């Protein structure tokens, strides 16, 4: 059993939670479909977004330099980080130089990727995630299980118990409105006491030197409006060339991610506020390596909407934590092996290759094709399990010989009907442990087809 399958057992063995998680995430997918159908030019928007992103990647160094010039002219200070360690060092250095001990953050998957929070906490800085879902998993000492819905794996009763233990709400409270109000009051104190605010970046615009942060709670706006210091952390791929390109992505992002027409708050930042400081940290952390790969370059087009997770049958039935990476689901299974192929070798196999992820991707990333490509690459590197390689070799040997395939099918059908279901489940390995083994047919498809044609 591979690493992902082992990690998924926790959710798979809790049948009620598995079906609840599956239904909760699929509901978001259905909202996405309704929102997409309401836009007549939806497919044209996807085409445009894909073209813009691919064009940007083809000239990324030039656009990054233009963005730095324009942002600096607006009064921002731009920092460059080659990897996660340098990113963390830059942020920590900025906070230490200014004597900051209390930081409020809005959602930023990049800082999750760089493991910024524990680095700052070790230095004695209080870090408060202000997105409600992020704050929930922070209080639970868990990583997010979804990039848009960080606490989607938790039920409201569990959140009520967590709030009771950590922020002192009444025991047994599970009403979503009351829990949200309790979180609002708790976070307001943190906002008022903050000395610096940190945000991610959804889109940065080379033409203007500005950037956009999209939220549904307004926490990013409040977090950078009260303290004098704003630190914005962004991956190199978040760039788009022109302000005229931005509406294409704003129309796609929320509809793909949550089924909304647009995020509740779409905040534009152009330089620091009067009397304040704005620091923009541009982070590579393996993105240049991915850019150099002709096969996997398109993965950098991702706008982190989470649509591929909401539709993926494997993600829905295994949960985000089973991936062991910051970004789970299909896009995470493409990005993570690029960063660490040995550690993440099992993730490209955590897919049915049904192609649903590619169908919903707003920027048309060919995710199922990239997952298949990663399977080939990992096999060439010798990073797939020996048992899997032997099984594939045997299947290849049989499938190249039609007579042997027909004979094997007859033997399986004959002996399979004689064996008890429990033994069949055991012989089928990990597949049968988690599924009901179907009844074996009396005739093969070929035999059935010939019989019907003869009628």
N, C-alpha and C positions, 0 to 999 in steps of 0.2 A: 504494500500500500504506500503511495507516495505522500509527500509532506502535506499537500493540500487536502488530500482525502482524509488523512489522520486528523488534521485540524478541524475538518468539517464534521467529524463524528459527534461533537458536542451538540450541534444543532440538529443533525440528522436523527439522533437517538431520542430527541425530545419532539415527538410527533406533533403534538398540539402546537408547540412554538414554531416548528418548521412550517406548518400550514398557515399559521397566522402571519409569519414573516413573508412567506410567498405571496399571500393575498394582499398584504399591506404594500409591498413594493410593486406588485402588478397593478394595483389601483392607480399608482402614479403613472405607469405606462399608459393606461387607458385614458387618463387625463391628457397626456401628451398627444395621443392620437386625435382626440376631440379638438384640441387646440390647433393641431396641424391642419385638420380638415377645414377649419374655419378660415384659413389663409389661402386664397386662390393661387397665389404664386409661390407656394411653399417649396416645391421642388426647384423652382428657379432660384429661390433664396439659398437653398443648399448648394446649388451649383456655383452661385456667386461667392459664397463663403469659402468653398473649397478652392476656387481660383485665387481669391485674395490671399488666403493662407499659403498656398503653394508659391505664389509670386513672392510673398514676403520672405519665405524661407530661401528662395533662390537668390535674394539680395540682402540677407539678414545682416551681415557686417555693416553694409552701408546704412541701412535703416537704424541700426543700433547707434551708430555714430551720430546720425542726424537727430535721433531722439535725445542723446546726451547733450548735444549742442543746444537744442531748443529748450530742454528742461533746465539746463544751467542758466540760460538767458532769462528764464522766468524766476530765477532765484533758488531753485532746488540744488541740492548737492548730490551728485550721482556717484555711487560706489560700485565697483566690479568685484564679484566673488567667483573664483574658479570652482569652488566646491562647497559642500555643506559646512565644513570646518571654518572656511574663510568667511562665509556668510554669518555664522554664529559669532565669530570673533569681531566682525565689523559691528554687528548690532550690539554686542556686549560692550565693545569699546565706546560706542556712541553714548550708551546709557551711563557707563562709569564716568566718562569725562564730564558729564552733566549732573552727576550725583543722583541719578534716578534709581529709586528702590521700588517703585510701584508702576507697573506697566499694564495697560488694558489693550487687548488684542481683538480684532474682528477675525472672522474665519480666514485662514490662509493655509491651503494645503501645502504650499511651499515650505512654510515654517514647520509643518508636521513632517514633511520629507526630510528636512534638515535637523529634526529633533531639537528645535530651539528652546522650547519650554524647559526641559530638564537642565540644559546648559545654563540658562539664566537663573533658574532656581538654585543651582549649586553655587552660584555667585552671590546669593542672598537677595535676589530681586523677586518680588512678588509678581507673578504673571497671572492675569485673569482673562480667560477666554470669555468674550461677551456675547457671542452668538449663543442662543439658548441651547441648541443641541450640543455645541462644543462645550459649553459650561457643564452640561449634564455629564458628558463622558469624562470631563476633567475631574469633576467631583467623584466620579466612580473609579478614577484611576485607570481608565480604559482608553485605547485609541478610538478614533471615529470608525464606524463600520461602513460608512457611505460618504462620498465627498460632498453631497448636497444635504443629506439627511443623516447627520452624524450619529444620532441616537435611535435610528429606526429599529434597531434590534431590541429596544427596551419597551416594555409595556408601561402604561401610565401608573399602574399600582406600584411598580418597581421604582419609578421616578419619585412617586410620593414618599415611599420608604426612604429613598436616598436623600431627598430634601429634608425629611424628618431628622435623619442622622447628622446631616452636614450643615444645614442652615436653619434648623429649628422650627420647621413648620409643624402643625399639629399631626399627630399620628393618624394613619388611616386616610389621609387626604389623597384623593385621586382625580378630582375634577380638573380637567385641563385648564380652564380659565383661572381657577384659584391657584393652581401650580404656576401658571405663567405670571400671575400677579405677584406671587411670592418671589419668583426669580427676578422680576422687574425691580422690586424694592431692594432685594439683595444686591443686584448689580448697580443700582443707582448710587449706592454708597461707594462702590468701587470706582465708578466713573468720577464722582466728586473728589475722591482722594487721589486720583491718578496724576502722575507727573509726566507721562509720555503715552502716546497712542501708536499702535502698530496695525497696519492693514496689509492685506494682500492686494493684488492688482488683477482685475479681470481683463482689461484691455488697455494697452498703452499706445499712443498715437505718435508716430515719428514726425509727422508734419507739424504738430503743435507743441510737442514736449509735455502734453498733459496725459492723464490716465483716468480710468473709470473704475469705480468699485460698486458692485451690485449686491444689495442685501435686501432682505424682506423685513428686517427688524429695526433698521435705522441705527444699529449699534456702531457701525463704522463711523457715521457722521458724528455721533455724540462722543465717541472715543477719541477723535482727533480735533474736536472743536473746543473741548475744555482744557486739556494740557497744551503747553506751547510747542511740544515736539511731536512731529509726525514722521514715522519711519514706514516706508512702503517697500515691501519685498516682492520681487517679481522674477519669474523665470524668463529667459531670453525669448521664449516662443510666444509670449503674450503680446507681442508687438503687431500692430497693423499699420499700413502706410499713411492713410489719410483720414481726416475727420469724416469725410463722406462715406467711408467704408463702415463706420461704426453702426449705423442703423441696421445694416444687414445682420450683424451679430446680436444686437439687442432684440431683434424680432425673433431670432432663433433660440437664444439662450434659455429664457424662462419657459417658453413653450416646450422646449425639449426636456428641460430639467424637472419642472413641476406642473406643467400644463397651464401656467399663467400667461396672460398676454405680455406682461413685462414685470420685472422685479419691482417691488414696492418703492424701493429707493435705488436710483441710478445716479451716483454722485460723481461729479467731474472735479478733478483737482488740477489746477494750473499754478504751480508755485506755492510757496508757503503763505499762510494767512499773515496779516499784518502783525509784526512783532514776534512771529513764530519761526520755526525751522522745519524744512522738509528735506528728508533724506530718502533717496531712492536706491535700493540695493538690487543690482542686476545679477542674477545668479545663473551660472552654467550648470554645474553639477551633473555632467554627463550628457548634456543636451547637444554639445558640439559633436560628440561621438555619434549620437543618433542622427544628427544632421548629415554626417558623412556616409551614412548607410543608405544606399539607393532603395533597399528593400523596406526599411522601417522608418524612413524619413517622414512619411505622412503622419506618423503617430504624433509628431510635434504640432500638427494642426489642431489637436484637441483643445476645446474651450471649457472642459471640466463641467459639463452639464449633468453628467451621471445617467443619461438616457440608456447607454449600453448596459449599465448595471440593472436598471429597472426592467429591462426586457430579457436579460440573460437567465435561462432556466437553471444554470449551475449556480450563479450568484444568489438567486432567489431562494434556492434550496440548500445552500451551504453557509450563507452569511458572509459579511465583509471581513470579519476577523479571521476566517479560515485561510485567507490569502497571505496573511503575515506581512503585508506591505501597506504603505500609506495610501496608495490608490488601488483599490481592489477591482474585481470585475474584469471584463474583456480588455479595456484599455490598460488597466494595471498589469494584466497578464502579457501585454506587449511591451510596456515600458520597463517593468521590473527585471526581466531577463537581460535587457540591455545594460542595466546598472550592475547587476550581479548574477550572471548566468548560472553559476554553481548553486547558489542559495535558492534561486527562483526557478529551477529547472522544471519543477512540477506544474507551474502555473499555465503554460500554453496547453497543457493537457486537461486543464479544468474548463473544458469547453466541449459542447456538442457539435461545434462547427455548423450550427444551423443557419448562420448568417443574419440572424435577427438584429444583432448589434450593428452590423454594417447598414442594415435597412433603416435604423432610426438615427444614426449618427448625423448631426446637423451639418457637419463639414465633410461628409462622405469618406471617412477613413475606412479602408477596406479591412476591417478588423479581423474577420474570419480568415482572410487570405494571409494576413500577417501572423496570426496564431499558427496556421499551418506551416508557414515559412520558418517560424521559430522552432517548431517540432523537428523540421529537417536539420536546422542548424545545430540544435542541441544533440541530435543523434550523431551528426558528424563529429562533434566535439567529445563524444563518448559520455554525455551527461544524462542519458536516459537509462533507466534501470536495465540490468542485463536480462531479466525475465521478460521485459517488454520487447527488447531487441530480438530475443529468441522467438517470442510469440509472433512478432511481425515477420520474421524470416520464414517461419513455418507457414504462416498464412500466405505469404508471397509464393512459396514453393507450391502450395496446393492450388492457389488461384490461377497460376500460370498453366495448369494442367486440368482442363475441363473434366476429363474422365475421373481424375482423382477427386475433384470437387464434388461431382455427382455421387461418387462412391462414399465419400465422407458424410455427405448429407443423408444418404440412406442409412448409414450405420448409426448416426446420431439419432435419427427419427426412430429407428428400431429399438436401440438400447434405451433411449430416453423415455420411451413409453413403459418400459419394464421397471425402471428404477423409481424408488420413492422420491417424492418432491424434496424432502429434506436432504437426501444425498445429492440430488441434482443441484440444489442451492449451494452445497458445500463444494461440489466439483466446479461450479461456475466462479468460485473465488470471491473477490470483493464485490463484483457485480451482483451476485446473488444474495449477499448478506443484507443489502439495502433494498432489494426489490423482490417482487413475486416473480418466480420463473414461469413464463407462459407455457400453456399446454402445447406440446409439439404436434404439428399437423401430421396427418396420415400420408399426405402426398406433398411433393415439392411444388414450388410455383410453376416450374416448367411442365410438370406432369398435369397440374391443374389447368394450365393454359392450353396444353394440347387437347385435354379432354373437352374443354369448352369449345374449342375451334371445331372439334369433330361433330358437335351437335348440329 
